[in-house]
Amino acid sequence: MGRRAVLTAYDVVGTLISSLIVFSILFACFFRIVGVDGSSMLPTLNDGDMLVLSVMDDEYRRGDVIVVDRTFDEPLIKRVIAVGGETITIDNDGNVYINGKKLQEDYIQGNTVLRDFSGAITVPRGSLFVMGDNRTVSKDS
C-alpha cells in the first residue's frame, strides 16, 4: 500500500471517530431517543414508533407532546392539555375546557373517559396536566 493510501485511510478513520464522538456528545447532552409503548397516543403516534426528543426545552405549551419520566416504570408520552395556573374541566360528554373555553382537539381518538375526575381543577404553578390522544385507553393526569 502506498504512502498516500495509508494517509487517506487514517483520514477516513479519524473522521469517523471524530464524527462518532461529536454524535455521542450531542445525544448525551441535547437529545434523547424514546420508543412509543402502547396505543395511548393513537392516531398521532403508533406503538413501536421511535422519537428523537430535544432535552433542552423546558418551557411547555398546550398541545406539546412530551415524555413524562417515571421512577420505576417506562416513560409516558402524552400531550400537554393545560399548564400551571390554568383551570381544566371535563364535562360528562368528554369535552375538555380550559379556563371555561372548550379545547379544540382535532388530534384525539375516542371519547375522554372520566376516572376519578370531577369539578374543575386548577393546575399548580410549575406543573402540567397531560392526556393521551387515544382517550379511551390512556392513563392521564
Residue pairs with C-beta under 8 A, 6 or more apart in sequence:
27 33
29 55
30 54
30 55
30 56
31 52
31 53
31 54
31 55
32 52
32 53
32 55
32 67
33 50
33 51
33 52
33 53
34 50
34 51
34 53
34 67
34 75
34 77
35 48
35 49
35 50
35 51
36 45
36 46
36 47
36 48
36 49
36 50
36 51
36 77
37 47
37 74
38 47
38 137
39 46
39 47
39 134
39 137
40 76
40 77
40 78
40 132
40 133
40 134
40 137
40 138
40 139
41 65
41 77
41 78
41 79
41 132
41 133
41 134
41 138
42 109
42 133
42 134
43 107
43 109
43 133
43 134
44 65
44 79
44 107
44 133
45 51
45 65
45 77
45 133
51 67
51 77
53 67
60 66
60 80
60 83
60 128
61 80
61 83
62 80
62 81
62 82
62 83
62 86
62 98
62 103
63 79
63 80
64 79
64 80
65 77
65 78
65 79
65 80
66 77
66 78
66 79
66 80
66 128
66 130
67 75
67 76
67 77
68 75
68 76
68 77
68 78
68 130
69 75
70 76
76 130
76 139
77 132
78 130
78 131
78 132
78 138
78 140
79 107
79 130
79 131
79 132
79 133
80 128
80 129
80 130
81 88
81 96
81 98
81 103
81 129
81 130
81 131
81 141
82 88
82 98
82 123
82 128
82 129
83 123
83 128
83 129
84 123
84 124
84 125
84 126
84 127
84 128
85 122
85 123
85 125
86 98
86 99
86 122
86 123
86 129
87 98
87 99
87 100
87 120
87 121
87 122
87 123
88 96
88 97
88 98
88 120
88 121
88 122
88 123
88 129
89 96
89 97
89 100
89 119
89 120
89 121
90 96
90 97
90 112
90 114
90 117
91 97
92 114
93 111
94 111
94 112
94 113
94 114
94 135
95 102
95 103
95 112
96 102
96 103
96 105
96 112
96 131
97 103
107 133
108 133
108 134
108 135
109 133
109 134
109 135
109 136
110 134
110 135
110 136
110 137
111 135
111 136
112 131
112 135
113 135
113 136
121 129
123 129
128 141
129 141
130 140
130 141
131 138
131 140
131 141
132 138
132 139
132 140
